[in-house]
Amino acid sequence: MPGYQKLPTNYLVLASVLCLSGCVAPLVIGGAAAAGMIATREKGLGGTVNDSAICSKVKSNLYNFNADLHAKVSVSVQNEEVLLTGVVQDPTWSSEAERLAKSVNGVKNVINNIETTGEESLGSMSQDGWITTRIKSSLLFENDIYSLNYTVETSNGIVYLTGVGQNENEINRVVEIARNVSGVKKVVNLVKIKGQDGAPIEKSETSSDAAAPAQAAIEDHG
């Protein structure tokens, strides 16, 4: 089964603090199970720890600026690229959050998808959490998908996918799984293909073609 490689049982996984909102960071645990999970990531153990440290620092910067901003903005980091999502009422907070993220040492790029209209209610936050959990669970049980290479964030029904896919077919499959989860309004695909650099190409139009280009924003209004 792809994604479950083994490492020696005495290998310890060392990492920084686990962020509260969206950041994927390993806990300090021992044994082959945890280390093996980290080994499946394309970025490896070192990259995972580095991303976790960046995430922690970004979240700390947001909190130091304003505790409410920290609570409303989710942060995820893949390969030193920061994704910001959430809903804020003050339009200046979106640009401020982006500035704070860019100020962190090691950040290569910041993708700012913070919304400045509307308000995220407790109900929508709960729904978003349910959507994210459903997608992650579905990916975990797909034998032909390296699920640990993907990060899933949901904000107001919009799903953001980041990470590294093995190929276009795998990415298309991940997008399709996300689109078919109840409550998903739109899927924004920011996943990069293994071995390729450069920003993803986004499309604003709805697409129902599973064979569409992998690096695109695909909407689902159903």
Rosetta blueprint (number, residue, H / E / L):
1 M L
2 P L
3 G L
4 Y L
5 Q L
6 K L
7 L L
8 P L
9 T L
10 N L
11 Y L
12 L E
13 V E
14 L L
15 A L
16 S L
17 V L
18 L L
19 C L
20 L L
21 S L
22 G L
23 C L
24 V L
25 A L
26 P L
27 L L
28 V L
29 I E
30 G E
31 G L
32 A H
33 A H
34 A H
35 A H
36 G H
37 M H
38 I H
39 A H
40 T L
41 R L
42 E L
43 K L
44 G H
45 L H
46 G H
47 G H
48 T H
49 V H
50 N H
51 D H
52 S H
53 A H
54 I H
55 C H
56 S H
57 K H
58 V H
59 K H
60 S H
61 N H
62 L H
63 Y H
64 N H
65 F H
66 N L
67 A H
68 D H
69 L H
70 H H
71 A H
72 K H
73 V E
74 S E
75 V E
76 S E
77 V E
78 Q E
79 N L
80 E L
81 E E
82 V E
83 L E
84 L E
85 T E
86 G E
87 V E
88 V L
89 Q L
90 D L
91 P H
92 T H
93 W H
94 S H
95 S H
96 E H
97 A H
98 E H
99 R H
100 L H
101 A H
102 K H
103 S L
104 V L
105 N L
106 G L
107 V L
108 K L
109 N E
110 V E
111 I E
112 N E
113 N E
114 I E
115 E E
116 T L
117 T L
118 G L
119 E L
120 E L
121 S L
122 L H
123 G H
124 S H
125 M H
126 S H
127 Q H
128 D H
129 G H
130 W H
131 I H
132 T H
133 T H
134 R H
135 I H
136 K H
137 S H
138 S H
139 L H
140 L H
141 F L
142 E L
143 N L
144 D L
145 I L
146 Y L
147 S H
148 L H
149 N H
150 Y E
151 T E
152 V E
153 E E
154 T E
155 S E
156 N L
157 G L
158 I E
159 V E
160 Y E
161 L E
162 T E
163 G E
164 V E
165 G E
166 Q L
167 N L
168 E H
169 N H
170 E H
171 I H
172 N H
173 R H
174 V H
175 V H
176 E H
177 I H
178 A H
179 R H
180 N L
181 V L
182 S L
183 G L
184 V L
185 K L
186 K E
187 V E
188 V E
189 N E
190 L L
191 V L
192 K E
193 I E
194 K L
195 G L
196 Q L
197 D L
198 G L
199 A L
200 P L
201 I L
202 E L
203 K L
204 S L
205 E L
206 T E
207 S L
208 S L
209 D L
210 A L
211 A L
212 A L
213 P L
214 A L
215 Q L
216 A L
217 A E
218 I E
219 E E
220 D L
221 H L
222 G L
